[in-house]
C-alpha cells in the first residue's frame, strides 16, 4: 500500500470535538502489525477524520480493515465487530488484494461499502473512501459490483425462488397480501382473491409483523414499498 503526505493536525484524542465538527469516527483494524501501525500513524494526523482508540472501536462510524486476503477469519472478525457495535450504522472500508466471489456477498452483509486493492492504494484514496462511506456512499470496483449482481441473481434463482422467498425476507404470498392491503382491500376480500380463509390471512400478516418487528399493517405496507416490492 503506497503512502502519501498526511494533512497536518491531530485526531485520536478529540473524538467528541471531532464528531461535533462533522468528521466521521474511524477505527483501524490491521491483520498484521505493520498495516495497523501504518494506518494508525497516518490517520492520527489526518484532520478529516476522528481516529478512535482500539477500546472504542464499537463507536466507529467507519472501520478500516487492512488485510492481504479476505479470509473467513477476517469476515468473522468483521461480523463480530458489527454485532457488538454501539453504532448500528457502522460501515467497513476493506483494503485487500484478493476477495473470492463467494466471500464478496458475505463481506457486503458485514457492512462493507468500499473495497480497495491493497498493493496500489494510497492513504489519500483510502481517506476518500472513508469519507464517502460515512456519507452512505459505496466505493466498489466494477468487477465487484458485477460479481455481487451475479451472485445475488444466482441466490434469487437457486435458493429463494424455489422456496417462494424474495430478497427482502418476505415470501411471495406475503408480498401478494401486502400488495392487496396497499390497494385498499380488506381481509375478507384478500382471503377471497387468494383462496385462503380470513383466519389464514390474519395469521400470515401477524407472522410478518412479528418477524420484521413492524408495528401494524400500515407499517408493513410501508416496509414493502421502501424495498421496491409494491
C-alpha positions in Angstrom: 0.0 0.0 0.0 1.5 3.3 -1.1 1.8 6.2 1.3 1.4 9.9 0.7 1.7 13.1 2.8 -0.9 13.4 5.6 -2.7 16.6 6.3 -1.4 18.3 9.5 -3.4 18.2 12.7 -4.4 15.8 15.5 -7.3 13.5 15.8 -7.0 10.5 18.1 -7.8 12.1 21.5 -10.5 14.5 20.3 -13.4 12.2 19.5 -16.1 14.4 20.9 -14.9 17.6 19.3 -14.4 15.8 16.0 -17.9 14.4 16.0 -19.3 17.9 16.7 -17.4 19.2 13.6 -18.9 16.5 11.4 -15.9 14.4 11.0 -16.5 10.6 10.9 -15.2 8.5 13.7 -12.7 6.0 12.3 -11.3 2.8 13.8 -8.5 0.8 12.2 -8.2 -3.0 12.1 -5.0 -4.4 10.6 -4.5 -8.1 10.1 -0.8 -7.6 10.7 1.0 -5.1 13.0 2.8 -3.3 10.2 -0.5 -2.5 8.4 -2.3 -1.5 11.6 0.6 0.8 12.8 1.0 2.4 9.4 -2.7 3.2 9.0 -2.9 4.4 12.6 0.0 6.7 12.2 -1.4 8.3 9.1 -5.0 8.8 10.3 -3.8 10.1 13.7 -2.5 13.2 11.8 -5.4 13.4 9.4 -7.8 16.3 10.1 -10.7 14.9 8.1 -11.5 12.0 10.5 -11.5 11.3 14.2 -9.3 8.3 15.0 -10.6 6.2 17.8 -8.5 4.2 20.2 -8.9 0.4 19.9 -11.0 0.1 23.0 -13.6 2.5 21.4 -14.0 0.6 18.1 -17.6 -0.1 18.8 -18.4 3.7 18.5 -16.9 4.0 15.0 -18.9 5.2 12.0 -16.4 3.6 9.7 -13.9 0.7 10.4 -10.9 0.4 8.1 -9.8 -3.2 7.7 -6.5 -3.9 6.0 -5.7 -7.5 5.0 -3.6 -9.4 2.5 -6.6 -11.6 1.6 -10.2 -11.7 2.7 -10.4 -14.9 4.6 -13.2 -16.4 6.7 -11.3 -15.3 9.8 -11.3 -11.7 8.5 -15.0 -11.8 7.8 -15.8 -13.4 11.1 -14.0 -10.6 12.9 -15.9 -8.0 11.0 -19.2 -9.7 11.7 -18.4 -9.8 15.4 -17.5 -6.1 15.4 -20.8 -5.3 13.7 -22.8 -7.4 16.1 -21.3 -5.9 19.2 -21.1 -2.3 17.9 -22.9 0.5 19.7 -23.4 2.2 16.3 -26.0 0.4 14.1 -24.8 2.4 11.1 -21.2 1.2 11.3 -19.7 0.6 7.8 -16.5 -1.0 6.7 -13.8 0.0 4.2 -11.9 -3.1 3.2 -8.4 -2.8 1.8 -7.2 -6.2 0.4 -5.6 -7.8 -2.6 -7.8 -10.9 -3.0 -11.5 -11.4 -2.4 -13.2 -14.7 -3.6 -16.6 -14.1 -5.2 -18.3 -16.4 -2.7 -16.9 -14.2 0.1 -17.9 -11.0 -1.5 -21.6 -11.3 -0.7 -20.7 -12.2 2.9 -18.5 -9.1 3.1 -21.4 -6.9 1.8 -23.5 -8.4 4.5 -21.0 -7.4 7.1 -21.4 -3.8 6.0 -18.5 -3.4 3.6 -19.3 -0.5 1.3 -15.8 0.2 -0.1 -13.2 -2.3 -1.5 -9.8 -1.1 -2.5 -6.7 -3.0 -3.8 -4.0 -3.2 -1.1 -0.9 -3.1 -3.2 -1.9 0.0 -5.3 -4.0 2.1 -2.9 -2.7 5.3 -1.3 -3.8 6.7 2.0 -5.4 9.7 0.3 -7.5 7.2 -1.7 -8.5 5.4 1.5 -9.4 8.7 3.1 -11.7 9.5 0.2 -13.3 6.0 0.6 -13.8 6.5 4.3 -15.5 9.9 3.9 -17.8 8.6 1.1 -18.6 5.6 3.3 -19.5 7.8 6.2 -21.9 9.6 3.9 -23.6 6.4 2.9 -22.0 6.1 -0.5 -20.5 2.9 -1.9 -17.0 2.7 -3.4 -16.7 -0.6 -5.1 -14.8 -1.6 -8.3 -16.9 -2.5 -11.3 -15.7 -6.1 -11.1 -17.0 -6.4 -7.5 -20.4 -4.8 -8.5 -20.8 -7.3 -11.3 -19.9 -10.2 -9.1 -22.4 -9.1 -6.5 -25.1 -8.7 -9.0 -24.4 -12.1 -10.5 -24.2 -13.8 -7.0 -27.5 -12.2 -5.9 -29.2 -13.2 -9.1 -28.0 -16.8 -8.5 -29.2 -16.8 -4.9 -32.6 -15.5 -6.0 -32.9 -18.1 -8.8 -31.5 -21.1 -7.0 -32.2 -20.5 -3.3 -35.0 -18.0 -2.8 -37.3 -18.6 -5.7 -37.7 -22.4 -5.1 -38.8 -21.5 -1.6 -41.1 -18.7 -2.7 -39.0 -16.2 -1.0 -37.8 -12.7 -2.0 -34.5 -11.0 -1.2 -36.4 -8.8 1.3 -37.1 -11.9 3.5 -40.8 -11.9 2.6 -42.4 -14.8 0.8 -44.3 -14.2 -2.5 -47.5 -15.0 -0.7 -46.8 -12.3 1.9 -45.9 -9.8 -0.8 -49.3 -10.6 -2.5 -51.2 -9.9 0.7 -49.3 -6.6 1.3 -49.9 -5.5 -2.2 -53.7 -6.1 -1.8 -53.6 -4.2 1.5 -51.9 -1.3 -0.3 -54.7 -1.4 -2.9 -57.3 -0.9 -0.2 -58.8 -4.4 0.1 -60.0 -5.6 3.5 -59.0 -9.0 4.9 -62.2 -10.8 3.7 -61.6 -9.6 0.2 -58.0 -10.6 0.3 -59.0 -14.1 1.5 -61.4 -14.4 -1.4 -58.9 -13.3 -4.0 -56.1 -15.5 -2.8 -58.3 -18.5 -1.9 -57.4 -18.6 1.8 -59.5 -18.3 4.9 -59.6 -14.9 6.6 -58.0 -16.5 9.6 -55.1 -17.6 7.5 -54.6 -14.1 6.1 -54.6 -12.7 9.6 -52.0 -15.3 10.7 -49.8 -14.5 7.7 -49.9 -10.8 8.5 -49.2 -11.4 12.1 -46.2 -13.5 11.2 -44.8 -10.7 9.0 -45.3 -8.1 11.8 -43.6 -10.3 14.4 -40.7 -11.5 12.3 -39.8 -8.0 11.0 -40.7 -6.1 14.2 -43.3 -4.0 12.4 -46.0 -2.1 14.3 -49.1 -2.7 12.2 -50.3 -3.3 8.7 -49.6 0.2 7.5 -46.0 -0.2 8.7 -45.8 -3.5 6.9 -47.0 -1.9 3.6 -44.6 0.9 4.0 -41.8 -1.6 4.6 -42.6 -3.4 1.3 -42.8 0.0 -0.6 -39.4 1.0 0.7 -37.9 -2.2 -0.6 -39.5 -1.8 -4.0 -41.8 -4.8 -3.6 -45.0 -3.0 -4.4 
